[in-house]
Amino acid sequence: MNTSFLGTGWSFPPAFNNAAGTVELTSDELDIQRSLQILLATKKGERVMQPDYGCNLDEMVFEPMTTTFKTYIREMIRTAIIYYEARINLNNVTVDDSRQTEGVIVIALDYTIRTTNSRFNFVYPYYINEGTELS
């Protein structure tokens, strides 16, 4: 099945093919997954031309993980996807804090690609303690 209509974008992180003098690209379902990864990892205000793009997950690091707060995170992600990833319908967002003591909150997205009606899952492990020296 030809799915080129799903789009093509730069790989993330950006990579270059020196021999061909080109930029590495991702296409189709992988392009959507990379776009979701970028959307969840970007802080609002980080993109000059799209100041509302992103999720600001890093601002949530010191908040207590209550049911209300998990709902807030889910709705923040849902809103960002509605505005900035029009190729998918988001079916469900799950926030799993069972590994919170290890410094990880797992965000799982269940979505359907609109044009192909194909369902996919995307798991985004958010590392609370990334870059620290905890033992």
N, CA and C of each residue as an Amber inpcrd file, in Angstrom:
protein
   405
   0.8340000  -1.1710000   0.0000000   0.0000000   0.0000000   0.0000000
   0.8850000   1.2420000   0.0000000   0.5840000   2.1950000  -0.8550000
   1.3510000   3.4300000  -0.9220000   0.8580000   4.3750000   0.1650000
   1.7320000   4.7070000   1.0980000   1.3540000   5.5870000   2.2050000
   2.1570000   6.8730000   2.1880000   2.6680000   7.2610000   1.0230000
   3.5000000   8.4580000   0.9520000   2.7340000   9.7180000   1.3310000
   1.4080000   9.6750000   1.2950000   0.5990000  10.8310000   1.6630000
   0.6500000  11.1150000   3.1630000   1.2090000  10.1990000   3.9500000
   1.3190000  10.4220000   5.3940000   2.4080000  11.4190000   5.7250000
   3.3040000  11.6570000   4.7910000   4.3020000  12.6890000   4.9940000
   5.7090000  12.1600000   5.1440000   6.6320000  13.0680000   4.9530000
   8.0550000  12.8020000   5.1090000   8.6550000  13.9860000   5.8370000
   9.5590000  13.7130000   6.7560000  10.2100000  14.7860000   7.5010000
  11.6290000  14.4090000   7.8660000  12.3510000  15.3530000   8.4040000
  13.7200000  15.0970000   8.8500000  13.7040000  14.0440000   9.9470000
  14.7380000  13.2230000   9.9730000  14.8690000  12.2600000  11.0650000
  15.1460000  13.0290000  12.3520000  14.8670000  12.4040000  13.4660000
  15.1360000  13.0470000  14.7490000  15.8970000  12.0900000  15.6340000
  17.0410000  12.4740000  16.1460000  17.7160000  13.7490000  15.9040000
  18.1920000  13.8490000  14.4660000  18.3740000  15.0820000  13.9710000
  18.7900000  15.2630000  12.5790000  20.0810000  14.5090000  12.2730000
  20.0910000  13.8560000  11.1140000  21.2690000  13.1120000  10.6610000
  21.4910000  13.4360000   9.1900000  22.7400000  13.3660000   8.7780000
  23.0870000  13.7360000   7.4120000  23.8510000  12.6080000   6.7460000
  23.6190000  12.4320000   5.4620000  24.3430000  11.4660000   4.6540000
  25.4230000  12.2390000   3.9120000  26.6560000  12.1790000   4.4180000
  27.7450000  12.9590000   3.8300000  28.0610000  12.5270000   2.4100000
  27.9750000  11.2420000   2.1330000  28.3050000  10.7410000   0.7960000
  27.3420000  11.2960000  -0.2510000  26.0640000  11.3180000   0.0810000
  25.0610000  11.8050000  -0.8660000  24.8040000  13.3010000  -0.7230000
  25.2750000  13.8830000   0.3890000  25.0410000  15.3010000   0.6350000
  23.5790000  15.6150000   0.9120000  22.9040000  14.6920000   1.6050000
  21.4800000  14.8640000   1.8780000  21.1810000  14.7240000   3.3670000
  19.9800000  15.0860000   3.7090000  19.4760000  14.9390000   5.0750000
  18.7420000  13.6050000   5.1580000  18.9380000  12.8690000   6.2630000
  18.1930000  11.6220000   6.4730000  16.7330000  11.9790000   6.7470000
  15.8240000  11.2530000   6.1170000  14.4000000  11.5220000   6.2470000
  13.6620000  10.3170000   6.8150000  12.5260000  10.5810000   7.4580000
  11.6300000   9.5090000   7.8910000  10.3000000   9.7150000   7.1800000
   9.5870000   8.6240000   6.9490000   8.3280000   8.7120000   6.2080000
   7.2430000   7.8880000   6.8840000   6.0320000   8.1810000   6.4900000
   4.8550000   7.3980000   6.8280000   4.6380000   7.3020000   8.3420000
   4.4020000   6.0830000   8.8560000   4.0970000   5.9070000  10.2790000
   5.2600000   6.3350000  11.1690000   6.4820000   6.0800000  10.7220000
   7.6530000   6.4760000  11.5090000   7.7320000   7.9920000  11.6320000
   7.3540000   8.7150000  10.5840000   7.3440000  10.1730000  10.6350000
   6.3450000  10.6640000  11.6760000   5.1990000  10.0190000  11.7690000
   4.2000000  10.3970000  12.7740000   4.7300000  10.1240000  14.1780000
   5.3770000   8.9720000  14.3860000   5.9460000   8.6640000  15.7020000
   7.0120000   9.6790000  16.0960000   7.8650000  10.0510000  15.1590000
   8.9080000  11.0460000  15.4520000   8.2820000  12.4060000  15.7650000
   7.2110000  12.7440000  15.0570000   6.5180000  14.0030000  15.3270000
   5.9160000  14.0100000  16.7290000   5.3590000  12.8720000  17.1450000
   4.8180000  12.7690000  18.5020000   5.9220000  12.8940000  19.5420000
   7.0640000  12.2640000  19.2750000   8.2000000  12.3520000  20.1870000
   8.6510000  13.8050000  20.3370000   8.7480000  14.5110000  19.2330000
   9.1600000  15.9130000  19.2690000   8.1260000  16.7510000  20.0080000
   6.8490000  16.5170000  19.7420000   5.7810000  17.2750000  20.3910000
   5.8200000  17.1090000  21.9060000   6.0150000  15.8790000  22.3810000
   6.0420000  15.6340000  23.8260000   7.3180000  16.1590000  24.4810000
   8.4060000  16.2240000  23.7360000   9.6860000  16.6510000  24.3050000
   9.9090000  18.1610000  24.2420000   9.0690000  18.8750000  23.5220000
   9.2650000  20.3090000  23.3230000   8.5440000  21.1160000  24.3930000
   9.2270000  22.1400000  24.9010000   8.6120000  23.0600000  25.8510000
   7.8410000  24.1200000  25.0740000   6.7240000  24.5640000  25.6180000
   6.0030000  25.6700000  24.9920000   6.9030000  26.9010000  25.0120000
   6.9120000  27.6200000  23.8970000   7.7550000  28.7970000  23.7730000
   9.1100000  28.5080000  23.1630000   9.4480000  27.2350000  23.0240000
  10.7450000  26.8440000  22.4770000  10.8240000  27.1120000  20.9740000
   9.7140000  27.0060000  20.2900000   9.6630000  27.2840000  18.8490000
   9.1870000  28.7170000  18.6510000  10.0410000  29.5220000  18.0690000
   9.7630000  30.9490000  17.9350000   8.4980000  31.2130000  17.1190000
   8.3250000  30.5070000  16.0180000   7.1850000  30.7630000  15.1430000
   5.9040000  30.0470000  15.5930000   6.0220000  29.1250000  16.5310000
   4.8550000  28.4260000  17.0800000   5.0000000  28.3660000  18.6030000
   4.7750000  29.4790000  19.2900000   5.0380000  29.5200000  20.7310000
   4.1620000  28.5960000  21.5720000   3.0190000  28.1580000  21.0580000
   2.1540000  27.2520000  21.8210000   2.4330000  25.7860000  21.5460000
   3.3920000  25.4870000  20.6620000   3.7310000  24.1030000  20.3140000
   4.4680000  23.4540000  21.4810000   4.0990000  22.2430000  21.8460000
   4.7950000  21.5070000  22.8980000   3.8800000  21.1150000  24.0330000
   4.4860000  20.5000000  25.0560000   3.6970000  19.9780000  26.1790000
   4.1440000  20.4450000  27.5610000   5.3330000  20.9670000  27.7130000
   5.8160000  21.4220000  29.0270000   5.8180000  20.3280000  30.0860000
   6.1530000  19.1080000  29.6990000   6.1880000  18.0230000  30.6820000
   7.2280000  18.2650000  31.7700000   8.2910000  18.9890000  31.4450000
   9.3340000  19.2320000  32.4410000   8.8500000  20.0860000  33.6050000
   7.7920000  20.8530000  33.4170000   7.2410000  21.6540000  34.5130000
   6.4940000  20.7950000  35.5320000   6.2380000  19.5470000  35.1850000
   5.4550000  18.6620000  36.0360000   6.3070000  17.8170000  36.9780000
   7.6010000  17.9740000  36.9120000   8.5250000  17.0890000  37.6210000
   8.2720000  17.0350000  39.1260000   8.0040000  18.1490000  39.7520000
   7.9090000  18.1750000  41.2110000   6.4720000  18.1240000  41.7350000
   5.5280000  17.8870000  40.8490000   4.1290000  17.7990000  41.2640000
   3.8250000  16.3990000  41.8000000   2.9690000  16.2940000  42.8150000
   2.5760000  14.9660000  43.3030000   1.7240000  14.2680000  42.2450000
   1.9530000  12.9810000  42.0450000   1.2780000  12.2230000  40.9970000
  -0.0730000  11.7170000  41.5000000  -1.0380000  12.6190000  41.5610000
  -2.3970000  12.2740000  41.9760000  -3.2400000  11.9560000  40.7400000
  -4.4260000  11.4420000  40.9580000  -5.3360000  11.1610000  39.8470000
  -5.6800000  12.4410000  39.0930000  -5.8900000  13.5130000  39.8220000
  -6.1880000  14.8000000  39.1980000  -5.0330000  15.2610000  38.3230000
  -3.8240000  15.0920000  38.8100000  -2.6640000  15.5400000  38.0490000
  -2.4370000  14.6740000  36.8100000  -2.6730000  13.3650000  36.9280000
  -2.5660000  12.4890000  35.7510000  -3.5820000  12.9010000  34.6880000
  -4.7850000  13.2530000  35.1280000  -5.8110000  13.7190000  34.1940000
  -5.3620000  15.0040000  33.5160000  -4.7420000  15.8920000  34.2630000
  -4.2260000  17.1440000  33.7020000  -3.1750000  16.8630000  32.6240000
  -2.2600000  15.9440000  32.8960000  -1.2260000  15.5850000  31.9180000
  -1.8700000  14.9930000  30.6650000  -2.8230000  14.0910000  30.8520000
  -3.5060000  13.4790000  29.7010000  -4.1890000  14.5330000  28.8360000
  -4.8700000  15.4620000  29.4580000  -5.5760000  16.5010000  28.6980000
  -4.6020000  17.4660000  28.0250000  -3.4810000  17.7530000  28.6640000
  -2.4640000  18.6120000  28.0610000  -1.9090000  17.9540000  26.7980000
  -1.6360000  16.6590000  26.8670000  -1.1290000  15.9150000  25.7120000
  -2.2010000  15.8290000  24.6300000  -3.4260000  15.5310000  25.0220000
  -4.5330000  15.4280000  24.0650000  -4.7140000  16.7550000  23.3070000
  -4.6780000  17.8620000  24.0170000  -4.8320000  19.1730000  23.3840000
  -3.6960000  19.4580000  22.4110000  -2.4680000  19.1530000  22.8070000
  -1.3210000  19.3800000  21.9200000  -1.4430000  18.5530000  20.6460000
  -1.8930000  17.3180000  20.7670000  -2.0360000  16.4550000  19.5860000
  -3.1680000  16.9530000  18.6900000  -4.2580000  17.3990000  19.2680000
  -5.3630000  17.9290000  18.4610000  -4.8860000  19.1100000  17.6200000
  -4.0910000  19.9940000  18.2010000  -3.6380000  21.1890000  17.4910000
  -2.4580000  20.9430000  16.5540000  -1.5650000  20.0120000  16.8950000
  -0.3050000  19.9250000  16.1580000  -0.0200000  18.5890000  15.4810000
  -0.8970000  17.6220000  15.5780000  -0.7010000  16.3630000  14.8460000
  -2.0360000  15.9300000  14.2590000  -2.4070000  16.6020000  13.1800000
  -3.7220000  16.4080000  12.5650000  -3.8480000  15.0950000  11.8040000
  -2.7580000  14.3580000  11.6310000  -2.8210000  13.1020000  10.8790000
  -3.4040000  11.9520000  11.6800000  -3.6020000  12.1470000  12.9960000
  -4.0770000  11.0400000  13.8310000  -5.3100000  11.4290000  14.6400000
  -6.0520000  10.4080000  15.0400000  -7.1000000  10.5310000  16.0550000
  -6.5700000   9.8440000  17.3010000  -6.5360000  10.5500000  18.3910000
  -6.0390000   9.9840000  19.6430000  -7.1630000   9.2100000  20.3200000
  -6.9520000   7.9180000  20.5220000  -7.9580000   7.0660000  21.1590000
  -7.8350000   7.0790000  22.6740000  -6.5880000   7.0480000  23.1670000
  -6.3830000   6.9600000  24.6100000  -4.9840000   7.4360000  24.9730000
  -4.8830000   8.0480000  26.1380000  -3.5950000   8.4330000  26.7240000
  -3.5320000   7.8020000  28.1010000  -2.4680000   7.0680000  28.3660000
  -2.2850000   6.4360000  29.6680000  -1.0240000   6.9900000  30.3100000
  -1.1270000   7.3770000  31.5680000   0.0290000   7.8490000  32.3330000
   0.2810000   6.8290000  33.4330000   1.4070000   6.1280000  33.3310000
   1.7560000   5.0720000  34.2860000   2.8890000   5.5660000  35.1790000
   2.5970000   5.7110000  36.4600000   3.6140000   6.1930000  37.3970000
   4.1430000   5.0780000  38.2970000   3.9670000   3.8200000  37.9100000
   4.4190000   2.7040000  38.7480000   5.9410000   2.6690000  38.8900000
   6.6690000   3.3050000  37.9820000   8.1380000   3.3500000  38.0640000
   8.6320000   4.7330000  38.4950000   7.7780000   5.4930000  39.1330000
   8.1200000   6.8540000  39.5330000   9.3240000   6.8910000  40.4770000
   9.4460000   5.9070000  41.3600000  10.5880000   5.8860000  42.2800000
  11.9000000   5.6470000  41.5400000  11.8310000   5.0840000  40.3280000
  13.0170000   4.9060000  39.4870000  13.2800000   6.1460000  38.6390000
  12.3820000   7.1320000  38.7110000  12.5480000   8.3510000  37.9380000
  11.9440000   8.2960000  36.5540000  10.9720000   7.4050000  36.3400000
  10.3620000   7.2530000  35.0180000   8.8390000   7.3020000  35.1310000
   8.2300000   8.0920000  34.2680000   6.7830000   8.0780000  34.0910000
   6.5540000   7.6750000  32.6430000   5.7750000   6.6290000  32.4280000
   5.5510000   6.1100000  31.0780000   4.2200000   6.6440000  30.5510000
   4.3030000   7.3310000  29.4260000   3.1160000   7.8690000  28.7670000
   2.8680000   7.0240000  27.5240000   1.6970000   6.4090000  27.4470000
   1.3600000   5.5530000  26.3030000   0.2110000   6.1820000  25.5250000
   0.4080000   6.3140000  24.2260000  -0.6100000   6.8680000  23.3440000
  -1.1430000   5.7610000  22.4450000  -2.4390000   5.6520000  22.3620000
  -3.1000000   4.7360000  21.4330000  -3.8020000   5.6370000  20.4220000
  -3.4350000   5.5050000  19.1430000  -3.9880000   6.4100000  18.1440000
  -4.2910000   5.6840000  16.8440000  -5.1180000   6.3250000  16.0340000
  -5.4850000   5.8150000  14.7180000  -5.0740000   6.8430000  13.6750000
  -4.3660000   6.3830000  12.6470000  -4.0140000   7.2720000  11.5430000
  -5.2740000   7.4740000  10.7090000  -5.6690000   8.7150000  10.5470000
  -6.9520000   9.0350000   9.9160000  -7.0740000   8.5060000   8.4940000
  -6.0490000   8.6750000   7.6930000  -6.1760000   8.3470000   6.2720000
  -6.1270000   6.8570000   5.9770000  -5.5260000   6.0690000   6.8700000
  -5.4380000   4.6230000   6.6290000  -6.2950000   3.8150000   7.5930000
  -6.8300000   4.4740000   8.6230000  -7.6160000   3.8230000   9.6660000
  -6.8240000   2.7010000  10.3440000  -5.5180000   2.9040000  10.4770000
  -4.6300000   1.9320000  11.1290000  -4.3440000   2.3870000  12.5490000
  -4.4130000   1.4370000  13.4920000  -4.1410000   1.7670000  14.8990000
  -2.6880000   1.5070000  15.2390000  -2.1380000   2.3900000  16.0610000
  -0.7590000   2.2750000  16.5120000  -0.6790000   2.6690000  17.9760000
   0.4030000   2.2390000  18.6080000   0.7160000   2.6350000  19.9790000
   2.0610000   3.3340000  19.9700000   2.1920000   4.3160000  20.8400000
   3.4540000   5.0270000  20.9910000   3.7150000   5.1510000  22.4820000
   4.8560000   4.6740000  22.9370000   5.2080000   4.7360000  24.3580000
   6.3290000   5.7420000  24.5240000   6.0900000   6.7070000  25.3880000
   7.0580000   7.7710000  25.6390000   7.4840000   7.6920000  27.1030000
   8.6830000   7.1830000  27.3700000   9.1530000   7.1600000  28.7600000
   9.7170000   8.5320000  29.1220000   9.0860000   9.1970000  30.0640000
   9.5610000  10.5090000  30.5010000  10.4550000  10.3060000  31.7150000
  11.7290000  10.6690000  31.5640000  12.7150000  10.4550000  32.6220000
  12.7930000  11.6900000  33.5040000  12.3170000  11.5460000  34.7200000
  12.3060000  12.6550000  35.6670000  13.7190000  13.0200000  36.0910000
  14.5620000  12.0110000  36.3030000  15.9030000  12.2370000  36.8390000
  16.9810000  12.2170000  35.7700000  16.6300000  12.3850000  34.5150000
  17.6120000  12.3300000  33.4420000  18.6760000  13.4040000  33.6540000
  19.9120000  13.0010000  33.4790000  21.0160000  13.9390000  33.5950000
  21.4960000  14.1540000  35.0180000  20.9710000  13.4090000  35.9780000
  21.4500000  13.5360000  37.3460000  22.2430000  12.2980000  37.7120000
  23.0140000  12.3990000  38.7410000  23.8310000  11.2680000  39.1780000
  23.2100000  10.6320000  40.4090000  22.1340000   9.9140000  40.2040000
  21.4840000   9.2000000  41.3000000  21.9220000   7.7560000  41.2710000
  22.1030000   7.1800000  42.4320000  22.5090000   5.7730000  42.4600000
  21.4520000   4.9140000  43.0940000
